[in-house]
Amino acid sequence: MNSPFHDRRTSSLFGRVREDLSHLREDVGNLVHHTARYAVPQGAREIADTARHRLVEGGHYAASRLRSLRSSPPRQAIGVLGGAILVGVLAAGIYAIVKSENARRANGYDGDSPDDVPV
């Protein structure tokens, strides 16, 4: 062995470290190869299976919600009809207020009574 150190123990330790590094490099190569070939694809398959399972569950949930909505349209129709009636009543009230204000202005009433509060 060509070592700049002439100490036998130091040369022996350098040789062992070189062998350990060689083994470590080989083990890291084997680990990367195994991980790339087996572990990562298996993990990807597990993730894909989980995603597929969740999508199927979501589809079943959406289908059940649609079935439940189809089975209760009268209840929803009553809600929509009630909302439309409420909007109509509000619109009629606003129309009546605006019409009465316009009628007062048309009759010459300026609203200068002491009861009026300026805005």
HELIX and SHEET records of a PDB file:
HELIX    1   1 ARG A    8  HIS A   34  1                                  27    
HELIX    2   2 THR A   35  ALA A   39  3                                   5    
HELIX    3   3 VAL A   40  SER A   71  1                                  32    
HELIX    4   4 PRO A   73  ALA A  106  1                                  34    
END                                                                             
